[in-house]
Amino acid sequence: MRVRRFWHSTFLSSQRRSTLTASVIGLDANRSWVARPVSSFSSVEILAEHLALVANALEVENVDYIVLDAEPNRRRTVVVTSRMAEAALTAMEKHLAGRGVYYQDVTGHTASAARLVGHRSLPRSAARLRFFQVSSTLDGEVLSRDELACVLELWRVTTKAEPAGPSLEMVPKGSWVAAVPGNIWADIVAPEAQQVTTAMVDGHRRPVLSVAAGAPHADSITFPVDVVYTWVDGSDPDWQVRKNETLRAMGEARALNAYAANASRFQSRDELRYSLRSLEMFAGWVRHVYIVTDRQMPSWLDVSHPKVSVVDHRDLFGNRGRLPTFNSHAIESQLHHIDGLSEQFLYLNDDIFFGRPVEPRRFFLSNGTGLSFPSRTRIAFGPATTHDAPVTSAAKNARRLSVEASGRQPMNKFKHAPQSMRRSVLAEIEQRFPVEHKLTSAAQFRTRDDVSIPSSLAHHYGYLTGRMTPGAIRYLYADIAQPKTEERLGSLLRRHDVDVFCLNDHDSAGVDPVAQSRMLQDFLNAYFPLRSRFELDRDGD
């Protein structure tokens, strides 16, 4: 949803001398905005700040309210009954005016144009209002608007018993009735269920319904979710020495598939830096990040950050496999051995990015089931052959093992998106298919005997054993070597309409590396302009 903005030069020069909490005027093709420049951005933090704007104003004015919905990375919903509606709206006008806070009147799924609080009276007939501030970079890049707003709902109180509505639920006198159905908890709260307690919400104690505080919602994700990246810098001289020495020792370099050791497979264009920025911006609910690598470390990475750990191949493999390895299938076969890794985790390559705020429920069900994202691309019939690309032979081998386990043939590949993983599924695969697992982990370069474990077999096997199920995700895949990629990235930058996207480098042979690198850096800097907390203040410091 974020697009490029340009600021009035007078405001910009003034803003650079002021604090980050000052508001400035921004322009886009349609209108101007009052925005709050920020030096870091996290959708999780913005959601909490918007809740605080509304809740604190109500508390100062002694307006009774409850927080009804505060699920991870989703708009917070605050409820006030009609008895306090006028006081609530007055509190919003009194405490939010002059602070660059916008409101929208929401009817059904349609929101009115955003207006600044204080420029006119809030609509007294409204049943649902959104409140938000526009966040931007110092240079005028809009980072968020109403998508992270706090929702204030004004529920009516029945003055007499009412007949059952569409839900067939009788409505006693004194019930709270949602003017706009659709929240995750209830459309009607009878008097006997209206007791209020307090609970921690976004780091503060807030009033909530006692019945809702007694146990989490059935759809709530209450378990931790970690992220695992595999990363390599193919330009590192020491790493190149290890790779070349391994090839010479094998004496089989000419027998390798053309895509088993090609340079594009190992090239780093700083994608990991931007993928971590995307994670902080749009998936800040992740508990911990593990970066798996071979005696390497990005110069810009702050290894003292409490949410990040670098895992060396030697620690990951232990006495299994064969090191050094340059085979992603082998590395992936060992991910479940990471010490401290959560049962549910996301596995990402560094060319995968979150494109907008996403909830953990995009990747897991509340019972722990992982969601896979099948591709429309099919796995070709037949066994793995020397003519297959490594990704194809590995998928064929995964299918063969799935047939062995279940008697069923999976035919779909999976999207190159975050892979929702169950650690126990990976461990069980290692135990059930020891020969194939050992062959894969010991292959120092990709071979036709490899099995694609996290990105194929784990999804099929997990589904057949009831721990994975197909899901849906808004997704874009772009091969950066293709001529239309720049145009597609420009469109993505304007729309911000996908949950995740992948900028894959399948094979850049014959492509101008300078032009390609410039295109990628320009796009990533525009989409993820702010340094994340995973980065040092200055590279290498």
Buried (B, 14 or more C-beta within 10 A) or exposed (E): BBEEBEBBEEBBEEBEEEEEEBBBBBBEEEEEBBBBBBEEBBBBBBBBBBBBBBBBBBBEBEBBBBBBBBBBBBBBBBBBBBEBBEBBBBBBBEBBEEBBBBBBBBEEEEBBEBBBBBEEEBEEEBBBBBBBBBBBBBBBBBBBBBBBBBBBBBBBBBEEEBEEEEEEEEBBEBBBBBBBEEBBBBBBBBEEBBEBBBBEBBEBEBBBBBBBBEEEEEEBBEBBBBBBBBBBBBEBEEBEEBBEEBBEEEEEEEEBBEBBBBEBBBBBBBBBBBBBBBBBBBBBBBEBBBBBBBEBEBEBBBEEBEBBBBBBBEEBBEEBBBBBBBBBBBBBBBBBBBEEBBBBBBBBBBBBBBBBBBBBBBBBBBEBBBBBBBBEEEBBEEEBEEEBBBBBBBBBBBBBBBEEBBEEEBEBBBBBBBBBBBBBBBEBBBEBBEEBBBBBBBBBBBBBBBBBBBBBBBBBBBBBBEBBBEBEBBBBBBBBBEEEBBEBBBEBBEBBEBBBBBBBBBBBEEBEEEEBBEBBEBBBEBBBBBBBBBBBEEEEE
